[in-house]
Amino acid sequence: MSRWTMLVLGLVVWLVGMPLAHGVVPWAISLLATRYGWIDGQPGMWNLLGLVPVVVGIALLIWTFVTGLRNVHRMPERVEGFVSPYLLTSGPYAFTRNPMYLAELALWVGWTIFYGSAAIFVTLAAMIVLGTFVVLPREERGLEAQFGETYLQYKRTAPRWLGKMRGEE
């Protein structure tokens, strides 16, 4: 597909899909079960603390989005499927190989606390398990096959999540 088609699809995903998946869906799930800490339909003081990871998640998503936009010039005129034609290693990608997943998890942690919802927590736990044992290993194998030694070097320098890499002082 053309670069511009890919950009338009990407914008739709970012501006419509992300808010739906990580804002509307948690809210809808919260309606399925008890909202602990809520009084008369309002979040309690402790629930409001959940807005901290929500804001952190939104900020990280925005940083990731802006980093992607700043690198659009690297995208070739034709893109095959939804495979990234280049490896991002700057911006939030310098601190974690998965800033989008990290941001999304921060949002879901925040919504779990904000809504006081066991149902959102169960969904979050499923996302963590599925991401850690299925999605990320599959993506990492694909990136290694596509970018070879460049990705392996990046993998050695940037942690999967956050913090120091194993073996670092």
N, C-alpha and C positions, 0 to 999 in steps of 0.2 A: 504494500500500500504506500501511498505517497507520504512524505514527511508531514504535509499539512493535514491529511486525513488522520494520521497518527496523533498530531497535536490536538485536533478538535476532539477526538475520542478521549485523549488524556485529560483534557479540560473538563469534559462531561463527567468522567469518572471522579476527578478531584472535586469539582464544584457541586455535583449532584450525588454521585454514588457514595463518596466518603461521608458526607453529613447524614445520608440515609442510613448507611450501614453502622455508623459509629455514634449516631445521635438519636435517630428515630427508632431504630431497632431496640437499643437498650431501654428506651422509654416504654416501648410497647411490651417488652418482656417484663418490665417492672409492674405492669398492670395485671400480670397473671398471678401474682402472689402478694403476700403481705409486704408492706413497706415499713420496715422496722425503723423506729425513731421518728416517724412522721406523726404529727398531731393535727387533727382537723384539716387534713389534706395539705399540710405544709411541712417542709423538711425541718427537723430539729437542728439544734446548734451543731451537734456532732456530724449530722448528715452534710452540712454545709462545707465541712472539711474536704469532702469529696470533690469540690470544685477546684481544689489545688491541683491534683493530678489531671483533671480535665483541661485546665488552662495550660499546664505543662505539655500535655499531649497535643493540644491545638497549636501551640507555639512550635513544637518540634515538627508537626506536619507542615506548617507554613514554611519553616526553614528548609525542609526537604523539598517542598514544591518550588520555592525560589531557586534552590540549588539546581534543580532539574531545568527550570526555565533559563538559567544562566548558561546552561550547557547545550541548549537546543542547536546552536551553531555547529555542534559536533555531529548532529544527526544527518545521515546521508539522505539524498533525495528520495530513495526508495528504501522501505523498511520491510523486512520479511516477518510477517505475523506480529506477535507482540513481544518478540525477543529484543532485548536492549542491544543496540548496535555499539555501545561503548560502556565502559565501566566507570561509574561515579566513585571517586575516592576523596572528594573535597567536601567542605561544609560539614553537615552532620555525619556523613559517611567516613570522615576521618576519625570519629570517635566510636562508631558502631557500624557494623556491616548491614544492620537492619533498622535504620532509623524509623522507617514507616511502621514496621511491626511494633517497635518499642513505643512509638507514639500511640498506636491503636490500643496496645495493652494498657498504657497509662490512662487513656480515655475510659476503657472498660473498668479498670480499678476505680477510677473516680466515680463513674456511674453506679458501680456496686455500692460504694459508700454513700453517695448522694441519695440514691433511692432506698438504701438499706435493704437491698433485694438479694435474697438467697438465689433466686432464679437467674439473675444476672451473674452472680458469682459462679454458678454451675456452668453457665455459658462461657465465662472467662476461663475457667479451669479447662474446659474442653478445647478452647482456642489455644491455650498454652500447650497442652499435650499434643494436639494435632500439629501445631506449628513446629514444636521442638522435634518431634519424632517422624513427621511425614513431610510437611511443606518445606522447611528450611533445608533438611538434607537433600531433598530433590532439587531445590533451587541451587544449592551449592555445587552439586554434581554438574548441573547444566552450565553454571558459570565457569567451573573449572574446565569443562570440555570446550566451551566457547573461547575463553580468554587465556587458558593454559597457565604458564608461569607467571604472567602478570597478575592473575587472580590469586594464585598461590602465595605470591609475595604480599599482596594486599591482605590476604587471609592471615598471614603471619603478623601483620602490623596492626590490624584493626580487630577488636574483639567482636564476637557474634552479638553480644548485648552491650554491656558497658564494663568499665573497669580495666585492670591490667590483664594482659595476656598471661597465660600460664608460663612460668619460668622467668617472668620479668621480676625485677627487684622493685 
